[in-house]
Amino acid sequence: MKVRVDQERCQGHTLCAMIAPDMFQLSDIDGSSSPVTEVVPPDQVELVREAAHSCPEQAILIEED
């Protein structure tokens, strides 16, 4: 599984980083999110799915293998 964040949609709500702190980092400038790594480790898959589902802007995009 791969993950990315659509920077045009992301509004910096920070929910993804609260749900999956090992997978998402927040910008110090505007609070927008970006994945720490594109490839999701197996132990983070469910957290990344939950983060994507919880994103108010639907900015987290998942690509299944």
C-alpha positions in Angstrom: 0.0 0.0 0.0 1.1 3.5 -0.8 -0.1 6.8 0.6 0.1 10.4 -0.4 -1.5 13.7 0.6 -3.1 16.1 -1.9 -1.5 19.4 -0.9 -4.2 21.4 -2.6 -6.9 19.7 -0.5 -5.1 19.5 2.9 -6.2 22.2 5.3 -4.0 21.2 8.2 -6.7 19.7 10.5 -4.0 17.4 11.9 -6.3 14.4 12.4 -4.0 12.2 10.3 -1.0 12.9 12.5 -3.1 12.3 15.7 -4.3 8.9 14.3 -1.1 7.8 12.7 1.8 9.8 14.1 4.5 7.6 12.7 3.2 8.0 9.1 2.3 11.7 8.8 4.4 14.8 9.5 3.0 18.4 9.8 4.5 21.5 8.3 5.7 24.1 10.8 4.6 26.8 8.4 0.9 26.0 7.7 0.2 22.7 9.5 -0.4 20.8 6.3 0.4 17.1 6.3 2.7 14.9 4.3 3.5 11.2 4.6 6.8 10.3 6.3 7.2 7.6 3.6 5.1 6.7 0.6 5.2 3.0 1.3 3.1 2.0 4.3 4.6 -0.6 6.6 2.3 -3.5 7.4 1.9 -2.4 11.0 0.6 1.0 9.9 -1.9 0.0 7.2 -5.0 0.1 9.4 -4.0 3.4 11.0 -3.4 5.0 7.6 -6.8 3.8 6.4 -8.4 5.3 9.5 -6.6 8.6 9.0 -7.8 8.7 5.3 -11.3 7.9 6.4 -11.2 10.7 9.1 -9.7 13.4 6.9 -12.4 16.1 6.5 -11.0 17.2 3.2 -10.4 13.7 1.8 -6.9 14.7 1.1 -5.2 11.4 1.9 -5.0 9.2 -1.1 -4.3 5.5 -0.8 -3.0 3.2 -3.6 -3.5 -0.5 -2.9 -0.8 -2.8 -4.1 
